[in-house]
Amino acid sequence: MILVSDSHVEFKGLDGGRGWTIAQNVLLVIWVVAAATTMYPALGKAIGLRGTFFSSYAADLANPPWIYIMLRRGRNSLARFVAQSPASAALSIFAVGAISEICQKVWPGFINGAFDPADIAAYGLGLLMCYVIESRTVLSSAR
């Protein structure tokens, strides 16, 4: 169940919110390692992650769900506005990611990177998992 107070939204589904906190921390570590191995190729090569699935898609899979959790926890007014529901949070994050990815193809150089439709699929997969987990948690706790 999600408890709404005037200051933020709290997850109460997975272990009273503990599961979401663990997920948030694990996703952050994955994202930081993936970003570091991309920005510093020598680091990625040294730890054996350069040119792997991890270096290509881990950040795309981990960052949108991390943002989802942060927005759904609603620590500021923008988050409370954008993430009023699981669907609005997932859709808004997906839209920003998809638009930035499409901009890489339509306006090269406007946003650094190379267009990859698999990135868009990764954004969607990670957000879909958050949406489904939260929706099922809310439904099961309402019974």
Backbone torsions as a table, in degrees:
resi	resn	phi	psi	omega
1	MET	NA	147.9	177.2
2	ILE	-104.8	126.0	176.6
3	LEU	-99.4	128.6	-178.7
4	VAL	-107.0	125.2	172.3
5	SER	-117.3	176.6	-179.0
6	ASP	-73.9	-10.7	-178.9
7	SER	-103.0	-33.1	-179.7
8	HIS	-168.4	170.2	176.7
9	VAL	-98.1	134.1	178.0
10	GLU	-112.9	135.5	173.9
11	PHE	-77.8	131.1	177.4
12	LYS	-125.1	16.4	-174.2
13	GLY	-88.0	-56.5	-174.7
14	LEU	-93.5	104.7	179.8
15	ASP	53.4	43.5	179.1
16	GLY	63.9	29.0	179.9
17	GLY	99.5	-15.8	-177.7
18	ARG	-62.5	-39.2	179.4
19	GLY	-62.1	-39.4	178.7
20	TRP	-68.8	-36.6	178.3
21	THR	-65.5	-43.1	177.5
22	ILE	-62.2	-46.9	179.0
23	ALA	-58.9	-43.8	-179.9
24	GLN	-58.5	-45.1	-177.9
25	ASN	-70.4	-42.2	178.8
26	VAL	-64.3	-44.7	179.4
27	LEU	-61.7	-38.8	178.4
28	LEU	-63.4	-43.7	179.5
29	VAL	-63.4	-44.7	179.1
30	ILE	-59.9	-46.1	-178.8
31	TRP	-62.8	-44.4	-178.9
32	VAL	-64.7	-43.2	178.9
33	VAL	-64.5	-43.5	179.1
34	ALA	-62.8	-43.6	179.2
35	ALA	-64.9	-41.9	-179.4
36	ALA	-64.1	-40.4	-179.5
37	THR	-71.4	-23.2	176.1
38	THR	-79.8	-44.1	-178.7
39	MET	-72.7	-29.0	-178.7
40	TYR	-124.5	82.3	-176.3
41	PRO	-54.0	-32.8	179.3
42	ALA	-63.4	-36.7	176.9
43	LEU	-65.0	-46.5	178.9
44	GLY	-59.0	-40.7	178.7
45	LYS	-67.8	-41.3	-178.0
46	ALA	-63.4	-35.5	-179.3
47	ILE	-100.0	8.9	173.0
48	GLY	76.6	24.3	-178.3
49	LEU	-110.1	-6.6	-177.7
50	ARG	-69.1	130.9	177.2
51	GLY	76.2	15.1	-179.3
52	THR	-103.9	173.4	174.6
53	PHE	-55.1	-40.8	-178.8
54	PHE	-58.5	-49.9	-176.7
55	SER	-69.4	-24.9	-178.8
56	SER	-84.9	-38.3	-169.3
57	TYR	-128.3	-6.6	-177.1
58	ALA	-60.6	-43.8	179.7
59	ALA	-64.9	-37.8	180.0
60	ASP	-68.5	-29.4	177.1
61	LEU	-83.7	-34.3	-172.7
62	ALA	-89.2	-37.9	-173.1
63	ASN	-68.4	-47.0	179.4
64	PRO	-58.6	-43.2	176.0
65	PRO	-63.9	-34.8	177.4
66	TRP	-62.8	-44.9	177.9
67	ILE	-63.2	-40.1	177.5
68	TYR	-55.7	-50.3	-179.5
69	ILE	-61.2	-45.3	-180.0
70	MET	-61.9	-44.0	179.6
71	LEU	-66.8	-41.8	-179.2
72	ARG	-67.0	-23.9	175.2
73	ARG	-77.8	-13.9	170.0
74	GLY	50.3	58.8	-178.3
75	ARG	-80.8	-4.9	176.4
76	ASN	-146.1	171.7	-173.7
77	SER	-66.5	-34.7	177.6
78	LEU	-63.0	-45.3	179.4
79	ALA	-62.1	-43.1	179.8
80	ARG	-64.3	-32.5	179.8
81	PHE	-74.4	-48.9	-175.5
82	VAL	-71.3	-37.2	-172.4
83	ALA	-109.7	47.9	179.7
84	GLN	-64.7	-26.4	178.7
85	SER	-141.9	164.1	176.3
86	PRO	-57.5	-39.9	-179.0
87	ALA	-65.9	-44.3	-178.3
88	SER	-66.3	-35.9	177.8
89	ALA	-65.3	-51.5	-177.8
90	ALA	-62.1	-45.0	-177.6
91	LEU	-67.0	-40.5	-178.9
92	SER	-68.1	-41.0	178.5
93	ILE	-66.8	-42.7	178.9
94	PHE	-61.9	-42.6	-179.1
95	ALA	-61.1	-44.7	179.4
96	VAL	-62.4	-45.0	179.5
97	GLY	-64.5	-44.9	-179.4
98	ALA	-65.1	-41.9	178.9
99	ILE	-63.3	-43.3	179.6
100	SER	-64.8	-36.3	178.7
101	GLU	-68.4	-43.2	178.6
102	ILE	-64.7	-36.9	177.1
103	CYS	-59.6	-32.2	178.7
104	GLN	-63.8	-29.6	179.3
105	LYS	-87.1	-43.8	-174.5
106	VAL	-76.4	-41.6	-179.1
107	TRP	-124.9	75.5	-179.5
108	PRO	-55.4	135.5	179.7
109	GLY	93.2	-21.8	178.4
110	PHE	-66.4	-45.1	173.0
111	ILE	-123.5	126.3	-177.1
112	ASN	-63.2	137.8	177.4
113	GLY	133.6	177.7	179.6
114	ALA	-119.9	135.0	179.7
115	PHE	-60.4	132.0	177.0
116	ASP	-146.5	110.7	-179.8
117	PRO	-59.9	-25.0	177.4
118	ALA	-65.5	-28.3	175.5
119	ASP	-62.7	-43.1	179.5
120	ILE	-63.5	-41.0	177.5
121	ALA	-63.2	-38.7	179.0
122	ALA	-65.3	-42.0	176.9
123	TYR	-57.7	-49.0	-177.4
124	GLY	-62.3	-41.8	-179.0
125	LEU	-63.0	-48.2	-179.9
126	GLY	-62.3	-41.9	-180.0
127	LEU	-70.6	-36.9	177.8
128	LEU	-62.2	-40.2	178.2
129	MET	-61.5	-44.6	178.4
130	CYS	-61.8	-45.8	-178.8
131	TYR	-60.3	-48.1	-178.3
132	VAL	-64.6	-45.8	-179.3
133	ILE	-61.7	-47.1	-179.4
134	GLU	-66.0	-42.0	-179.5
135	SER	-62.6	-44.1	178.3
136	ARG	-66.2	-37.8	178.8
137	THR	-63.3	-44.3	179.5
138	VAL	-64.9	-43.9	-179.3
139	LEU	-65.6	-42.9	-178.1
140	SER	-70.0	-31.8	179.9
141	SER	-79.9	-17.5	178.4
142	ALA	-79.6	-17.0	-178.3
143	ARG	-77.1	NA	NA
